[in-house]
Amino acid sequence: MTGYEQNKQRLVRQIRAQGRNIRLDKRTSNLFRDREPRPETRLDVSAFNHVIKVDGDNEWVEVEGMATFQDLVHATLTHGVMPAVVPQLKSITIGGAVAGIGIESTSFKHGLVHENVLEMEVLTGNGDIITCTPDNEHRDLYLGFPNSYGTLGYVLKLKVRTIPVKRFVKLQHHQYQDADSYFDDVDRWTQKDIDFMDGTAFSPTELYLSIGTFIDEAPFTSDYTFENIYYRSIRDKRVDYLTTHDYIWRWDTDWFWCSKNVFAQHPLIRRIYGRSRLNSVFYTQLMRWNAKYGVTQFARRLTGTYGETVIQDVDIPIQRASEFLEYFDREIGIRPVWICPFKAASRDQGFSLYATDPEMVYVNFGFWDVVRGHEKRPEGFFNRKVEAKVEELGGIKSLYSDSFYTRDKFWELYNKSAYDALKTKYDNSGRFKDLYQKCVQRQ
Ligand SMILES: Cc1cc2nc3c(=O)[nH]c(=O)nc-3n(C[C@H](O)[C@H](O)[C@H](O)COP(=O)(O)OP(=O)(O)OC[C@H]3O[C@@H](n4cnc5c(N)ncnc54)[C@H](O)[C@@H]3O)c2cc1C
């Protein structure tokens, strides 16, 4: 029996012996909603972190569910390929990106992470191991797994599509002064023969679209893994060159721009931290330490200010994208905002819990900061505004962070009937919490 088979049998025995309130136990997480402390059983899945096989010729990789994208990218690049969509943070796991919703600058071409899954082996709440594909008898689980956040089962092994790479990426940063012409161009670029596209909005009148293409030779390469900061370079350079590896991880060194919250953008502090600590895993540890000991809250009390954390990724149909950004600037005001267009890789989709129109281009807006002020607001004041606007514009919101929907509204938006059918079939005794309990009630 292989190590994978042995670990799988152990997990099946473990889950069948457990009652309810099971929780995933692994070393890292990119989940940004705090849980209410309560008794729970932890299922240790940390052994499922291997890349099993890379088949560069047939463009797929077989990988265990808790393997990080850092390891997955390392393994695939040595075979001249990369996963079709690689989320920006090194510690995101392939299972987490499929159960949540993973996106990156190839998504205008290859869709979201889960659209590139060819096959999955899932440990369900019933304690069974099930193989699901787009066209076998467990197609319902294949289509319902994205956005289920570990409430139906845990994916232990997957076969995922890869794409061929070249050694370097040429980047061109195009500047715009208004959102309308910006999103017109985003739409146009989705039709062109390029490899990567994402954007950064620094202010309502300063937006950049970063277009990337694979190339074999580069006149020079930039390094944003220590003293230089990638997001600042977007304003300063019109053309840039990175190795493909460094392009893939360009956002991780400074957690997009969120490293400012731990003072890592100050040259001296940056040197004190050192190159090896400039990454999203270290910053997440610092932020969790801060949350535990209430350092920022203490500082706010001293200065008489209030703050609400607004960490969200939302997807808006491109026709309404500039309307969203205009509203966001006026009502929330966080800057910069990350912008990433995506379009379904195939028209024959039908993902039930995160349904988007396969004919439409969407724009993902990512914003991760605190809205500060001197006025005390009701809990979730700004996050609720975002939720309402996303709904009004026909968009959809990721659930990795805080949500404030009522139960009825939540199930209207996230397909209650499909979810109930999946829950009854694959977790009939309710070993896992349901999606509303987990994502909104933070249980
Ligand atoms: C600041 C910030 C920025 C982000 N930016 C991006 C981004 O730009 N692009 C992007 O794609 N994503 C982004 N994310 C979201 C991230 O991809 C999701 O939160 C993802 O689910 C995290 O995966 P993880 O492996 O870290 O899982 P965890 O954080 O450990 O878990 C996330 C959820 O997935 C479930 N889960 C984890 N592994 C499995 C599994 N094997 N099977 C079933 N369920 C599982 C867990 O139970 C949990 O509910 C961002 C998140 C944050 C906090």
The ligand as an SDF file (V2000), in Angstrom:
LIG
                    3D

 53 58  0  0  0  0  0  0  0  0999 V2000
   -5.7240   38.5340    2.2800 C   0  0  0  0  0  0  0  0  0  0  0  0
   -6.2110   37.4310    1.3750 C   0  0  0  0  0  0  0  0  0  0  0  0
   -6.0440   37.5560    0.0240 C   0  0  0  0  0  0  0  0  0  0  0  0
   -6.4740   36.5480   -0.8050 C   0  0  0  0  0  0  0  0  0  0  0  0
   -6.2460   36.6760   -2.1080 N   0  0  0  0  0  0  0  0  0  0  0  0
   -6.5460   35.6730   -2.9210 C   0  0  0  0  0  0  0  0  0  0  0  0
   -6.2440   35.7660   -4.2800 C   0  0  0  0  0  0  0  0  0  0  0  0
   -5.7640   36.7910   -4.7270 O   0  0  0  0  0  0  0  0  0  0  0  0
   -6.4940   34.7330   -5.0940 N   0  0  0  0  0  0  0  0  0  0  0  0
   -7.0740   33.6170   -4.5950 C   0  0  0  0  0  0  0  0  0  0  0  0
   -7.2620   32.6830   -5.3390 O   0  0  0  0  0  0  0  0  0  0  0  0
   -7.4420   33.5130   -3.3190 N   0  0  0  0  0  0  0  0  0  0  0  0
   -7.1800   34.5040   -2.4640 C   0  0  0  0  0  0  0  0  0  0  0  0
   -7.5240   34.4000   -1.1700 N   0  0  0  0  0  0  0  0  0  0  0  0
   -8.4570   33.3700   -0.7350 C   0  0  0  0  0  0  0  0  0  0  0  0
   -7.8940   31.9890   -0.5580 C   0  0  0  0  0  0  0  0  0  0  0  0
   -7.6200   31.3910   -1.8020 O   0  0  0  0  0  0  0  0  0  0  0  0
   -8.9630   31.1390    0.1280 C   0  0  0  0  0  0  0  0  0  0  0  0
   -9.1650   31.6390    1.4220 O   0  0  0  0  0  0  0  0  0  0  0  0
   -8.5700   29.6730    0.1780 C   0  0  0  0  0  0  0  0  0  0  0  0
   -9.7090   28.9090    0.5650 O   0  0  0  0  0  0  0  0  0  0  0  0
   -7.4360   29.4740    1.1670 C   0  0  0  0  0  0  0  0  0  0  0  0
   -6.9410   28.1650    1.0350 O   0  0  0  0  0  0  0  0  0  0  0  0
   -6.0270   27.4950    2.1520 P   0  0  0  0  0  0  0  0  0  0  0  0
   -5.4090   26.3390    1.4900 O   0  0  0  0  0  0  0  0  0  0  0  0
   -5.1440   28.4760    2.8170 O   0  0  0  0  0  0  0  0  0  0  0  0
   -7.1320   26.9100    3.1220 O   0  0  0  0  0  0  0  0  0  0  0  0
   -7.5550   27.2840    4.5820 P   0  0  0  0  0  0  0  0  0  0  0  0
   -7.4650   28.7610    4.7800 O   0  0  0  0  0  0  0  0  0  0  0  0
   -6.8560   26.4000    5.5360 O   0  0  0  0  0  0  0  0  0  0  0  0
   -9.0690   26.8240    4.5150 O   0  0  0  0  0  0  0  0  0  0  0  0
  -10.0100   27.5540    3.7870 C   0  0  0  0  0  0  0  0  0  0  0  0
  -11.3180   26.8100    3.7670 C   0  0  0  0  0  0  0  0  0  0  0  0
  -11.2160   25.7390    2.8510 O   0  0  0  0  0  0  0  0  0  0  0  0
  -11.4570   24.5040    3.5030 C   0  0  0  0  0  0  0  0  0  0  0  0
  -10.4700   23.5700    2.9790 N   0  0  0  0  0  0  0  0  0  0  0  0
   -9.1230   23.6810    3.0240 C   0  0  0  0  0  0  0  0  0  0  0  0
   -8.5630   22.5950    2.4500 N   0  0  0  0  0  0  0  0  0  0  0  0
   -9.5790   21.8170    2.0320 C   0  0  0  0  0  0  0  0  0  0  0  0
   -9.6400   20.5730    1.3590 C   0  0  0  0  0  0  0  0  0  0  0  0
   -8.5550   19.8830    1.0230 N   0  0  0  0  0  0  0  0  0  0  0  0
  -10.8620   20.0650    1.0610 N   0  0  0  0  0  0  0  0  0  0  0  0
  -11.9940   20.7310    1.4060 C   0  0  0  0  0  0  0  0  0  0  0  0
  -11.9920   21.8910    2.0490 N   0  0  0  0  0  0  0  0  0  0  0  0
  -10.7940   22.4310    2.3550 C   0  0  0  0  0  0  0  0  0  0  0  0
  -11.2890   24.7490    4.9830 C   0  0  0  0  0  0  0  0  0  0  0  0
  -12.1120   23.8950    5.7460 O   0  0  0  0  0  0  0  0  0  0  0  0
  -11.7180   26.1970    5.1060 C   0  0  0  0  0  0  0  0  0  0  0  0
  -13.0950   26.3240    5.2390 O   0  0  0  0  0  0  0  0  0  0  0  0
   -7.1300   35.3960   -0.2940 C   0  0  0  0  0  0  0  0  0  0  0  0
   -7.2990   35.2670    1.0760 C   0  0  0  0  0  0  0  0  0  0  0  0
   -6.8400   36.2820    1.9010 C   0  0  0  0  0  0  0  0  0  0  0  0
   -7.0200   36.1180    3.3660 C   0  0  0  0  0  0  0  0  0  0  0  0
  1  2  1  0
  2  3  1  0
  2 52  2  0
  3  4  2  0
  4  5  1  0
  4 50  1  0
  5  6  2  0
  6  7  1  0
  6 13  1  0
  7  8  2  0
  7  9  1  0
  9 10  1  0
 10 11  2  0
 10 12  1  0
 12 13  2  0
 13 14  1  0
 14 15  1  0
 14 50  1  0
 15 16  1  0
 16 17  1  0
 16 18  1  0
 18 19  1  0
 18 20  1  0
 20 21  1  0
 20 22  1  0
 22 23  1  0
 23 24  1  0
 24 25  2  0
 24 26  1  0
 24 27  1  0
 27 28  1  0
 28 29  2  0
 28 30  1  0
 28 31  1  0
 31 32  1  0
 32 33  1  0
 33 34  1  0
 33 48  1  0
 34 35  1  0
 35 36  1  0
 35 46  1  0
 36 37  1  0
 36 45  1  0
 37 38  2  0
 38 39  1  0
 39 40  1  0
 39 45  2  0
 40 41  1  0
 40 42  2  0
 42 43  1  0
 43 44  2  0
 44 45  1  0
 46 47  1  0
 46 48  1  0
 48 49  1  0
 50 51  2  0
 51 52  1  0
 52 53  1  0
M  END
$$$$
